[in-house]
Amino acid sequence: MKEYKRQYPIFSLCGLNCGLCPRYHTDGHSKCPGCGGEEFHLKHPTCSVITCSKNHDNVEYCFQCTSFPCPKYREESNKDSFITYKNVLLDFKKAESVGIEKYIEILNEKIKIFQYLMENFNDGRRKNFYCTAVNLLEIEDLREVLLSINNLDVQDEQKTKKAVFLIEKKAKDKNIELKLRK
């Protein structure tokens, strides 16, 4: 694939929130630059969604295509990879209804929340959990959980467990399963 660049590599052409993927937040060779980010074509030499876009309307996001929803998007995907695909259709709807700039603002806030959780409530094995939770929970729910977490009065060794508990409780209340599907 030739070089492929996009204005917002953190929100992919196919609807993934690349900015909330564990591989986006990895150092070293396996780091992904996001969809259309720097050297994307070297990390992902083929992508059927990019090829499809070029053969159709050459859109920035699949939901902008005149053929949307095509067979790929008629139903929610039931498998995940490094990142969950559960909210792709929902995120497309949000981006379309609020506008892509506003959606990117929300996604940027979610990325900051993820980074805050990693910096302050990580016992060394929470990256995938936090990526999935921040990806699937609504921004309002994340703000509420953060407020609760910041009001905790617990010892350092307990703060990660308590943060995880509060996130899991919010997800359960919203009927959201915080696991990747294989």
Order of alpha helices (4+ residues) and beta strands (2+ residues): alpha-alpha-alpha-alpha-alpha-alpha-alpha
